[in-house]
Amino acid sequence: MARIRVIDEALRATGMDDRGVLDATLVVSYFNFVNRMVLELDVELEEDAGGYRYD
């Protein structure tokens, strides 16, 4: 519990509120889940994915 408290305090020191902490937790959890699925299914990455375009 002490480790969680330290992380929570660090996030709140940056100005995050409850919603910000929840959003960050959900995003990190989703990427963790997807990465585990990709590794387990042995998915091969595209040679040239092209990256993202931010307009």
Buried (B, 14 or more C-beta within 10 A) or exposed (E): EEEEEEEEEEBEEEEBEEEEBEEEEEEEEEEEEEEEEEEEEEEEEEEEEEEEEEE
